[in-house]
Amino acid sequence: MVLKLRLGDTVRLKKVHPCGSYRWLVVRLGADIGLECSGCQRRTLLQRSYLEPKVREIVPREPSRSMARDQEPA
């Protein structure tokens, strides 16, 4: 199964990072996935095939306020 990730999504992994955080921000997409720890801001690149079984949950990004303002009826 291929993960449907987008830039800005947050993923929760099964194992805790040494800093104590489970949440990682997706900062790069491709064959390798770039992740930034939400706790200590450390960045890492993981192969997609290595990351997929380790993901417990995908938290979609929140729509930005400027986009919401643009979509309001006039």
Buried (B, 14 or more C-beta within 10 A) or exposed (E): EEBEBEEEBBBBBEEEBEEEBBBBBBBEBEEBBBBBBBBEEEEBEBEBEEBBEEBEEBEEEEEEEEEEEEEEEE
